[in-house]
């Protein structure tokens, strides 16, 4: 069938506008793809796309810790990790907390842990690292271990601290990484007594540190990094967990 002048005109319009339409599609698609991605390997500065899901995921793997000794009862937080504890048949779940949370119960006293708003159950102290303020507990609670982050938490990266701030179970605080030291991640997220031992997670919900202290003088707080865990708590390929980029 022969083309009329009108048909030829329409064909020309289609040919001319098609590249522009495709360009507009890819321009619109690119930000959408970036919005869907929150992997700190590519972008650790953005908050997670499913914030509620990340909080719930962290909550399911975190417990409140109680150390009842002659000095009284101290309280902190602990998070589940995939780590052999030597008592896996009796206590299949390993937990990471701070040394200062359970220090008074080493050699005596009773350690218990509890899921959010649930009853306390027994836990045992497996090992500890006083210098780096870390300890490993074991319990028969069925908790899903949190994953460790492969991405170094650079200054400005989004982080969340979860724990029992001042005894308030299920407390959540958002912030960013202020900076790093040899074994610590300095953060802007608010933490209080009771947060000690809780997980500090990135925007994928992977652990970058264990909340350890809060400052009364400076406007930042601190967590022991995964590098600190390489000293006595976990086995690492080298002296550090993260390989710093040169």
N, C-alpha and C positions, 0 to 999 in steps of 0.2 A: 504494500500500500504506500503510495507516495505521501510525503509529508507536506502539509500546508505551511505557510509562513507562521501561523500561530503555533503549530506543533513544534516547528524548529525553534521558535522563541522559548517555549516551555522547556525543551531539551537543553538549551543553552543555560537557562536559569538553574536547572537541576545540576548541570556540570559545574557551574560557577559556585553554587551555594553548598554543594556536598562537602568540599574540603573544610569550609568554615563550620559546618555543622559537626563534622568529626572532631575538629579542633576544640569546639565548645564542649563536646562530650568528654574529651580527655581532660580538659581543664577542670570540668566539674567533677570528674571521677577521681582525680589525683588528691584533692583535699579530703574527699570522702574516704579514700583508702588510708590516708594519714590519720584521719580521725578514728578509724577502726583499730589502728595499731597503737599499742602502748608498751611495747617491748623496750626496756631500758637499753638494750643493745643498740637500738636505733634512736629512741627518744625517751630518756628517763625523766624528762622535765615536766611531762604532762601527768595529770591525775588519771587514775584508772577510769575506763569507760563504763564499767559496771561496779561502782563504788559499793553499793549494798552487797553485791555478791562477794567482793573482796573482804569486807568486814565479816560477813557470815563465815566465809572460808577460814579466816584467821581465828575467829571465835571457836570454831569446832576443834581446833588443834591447840588451844591454850587453856591453861588451868590456873587456879589460885593455889598458892603454896602456903602451908602453915608449919612453922617449926615451934613445937612446944617443948621448952627446956626449963631448967631451974631458974633461968633468968627471965622467964615469962614466955609469951607467944609473939613471934615475929611473923610478918606476912609479906608475901611477894607474889611473883608470877612465874610461870614456866611454859615452855612450848615444846611440842612433840617433834622429834627428829628421827630420821632413819639411821639408827646407830646401834650396833650390837653392845649389849650391856653385861653379858656373861650370865644373866639370869632370865633369858628370853622365854623359857617355858613357863616360869612362874610369873614373871613381870615382863610381858612382851613389848611394852611401850617405854621408850627412853625419852627423857625430858631434859631440856637445858634451862638452867636458872643461874642466878648469881651466887657466888660463894657466900657473900655476906648475908644472904637470905637464910641459909641453912647452917651457917657456921656454928651456932650454939648447939646444934643437934649432932654435930660430928662427935662420935664417941659416947653419945647419950642423948636422951630426949626422943621425941617422936615427930616424924615428918608425915604430913597428910596433904593430899591434893584434892581439889574439887572442880568439876566442870561448872559452867555458869549457873548459878542459883541451884546447885545440886548438893547432895550430901558429900562429906569428906570420906575419902578412902585412903588406905595406907600407901606409903611410898618409901623407898629405901634409897639411901645415898650410895652411889656407885663409885664416883671419883670426883676430884675437885682440883682446881688451880687457883690458889689464893692470890697469887701475883696478878693474874688477869681477871680475877673476880668472876670465875665461872665454875659451874658444877654440873654433874650429870646425876639425874634421879631415874628410878625405874618404878613403874606402876602396872597394875593389871587393867587399868582403864583402856578401852579400845578407842584410840585417837589416831586420826590420819596425820602422818608426819607432814610438816611444812617443808617445802623445797628450799634449797639454798640458792642464792642468786649468783649467776655466773658473771654478771655485769658489775664492774667496780662502781660504787655509788659516788659519782663526782659531785662537787659543789653545785647546788641548785636542783639536784634530783629530788623528786617527790618521794616522801616517805610517810609511813603511818606507824605509830606506836600503839600497841594494844596491851591492856593489863588491868590490874585492880588499883587504880590510882587512889591513894588515901583510903583504901578499903572498899572503894566503889567498883564492884566487879563489872566487867564488860566495858571499861572506859576506853574511849577511842580519841586519839589526838593526831591531827594532820600537820605536816610541816615540810621542811626541805633539809637537805644536807647542807650544813654551813661549811664544813671542811673535813679533812681527814688528818689523823695523826698516824703514827706507826701502827697502833693497835686499836684505835678508836674511831668511831664515826660521830662527829659533832653535829647536832641537829637543832632545829628551831622548834620542833614539836614540844608541846608542854607535857612534862611528866612529873610525877610526885612519888612520895613514898608509897610502896605497894606496886608501882610499875616495875620495880626492880626484877630482872629476870625475864621480862616479857619480850616478845618478838618485835623487832623493827623491820618492817617489810617495804619492798619497793612497789611500783605501780602494777606489778604482776602478782603481788602477794607472796613474793619470794623473800626469804630472810636475808638481810644484809648485816644484822647485828643483834645483840642482846642488850636491851636497855639496862644501864648500870647506875647512872647517877644523874642528879639534877643540881644545877648551880644556883646559889642564892645571891651571887655577886654579878654573874654574867647573864646575858639574855640568850643562852643556849645550854643544852644538856648533852649527855653523852651515852653512847652504847659501845660495848666491846664488839669489835668487828669480827668477821669470819677469819681474818688473818690471826687474831688473838686466839681463836679456837684451835689453830694449828699447833699451838705450843704443847698442849697436853690432852685436849678434849677429842679432836678428830684427827685422822690421818690425812695429810696433804701431800701432793706430789713434791713440793719443796717447802721452804720455810714459810711461805705465804700461800694463802688460798687464791688471791687474785694476782694475775700477772700485770704489772703496771706497764702501760704503753710507753715506749721510748720516743 
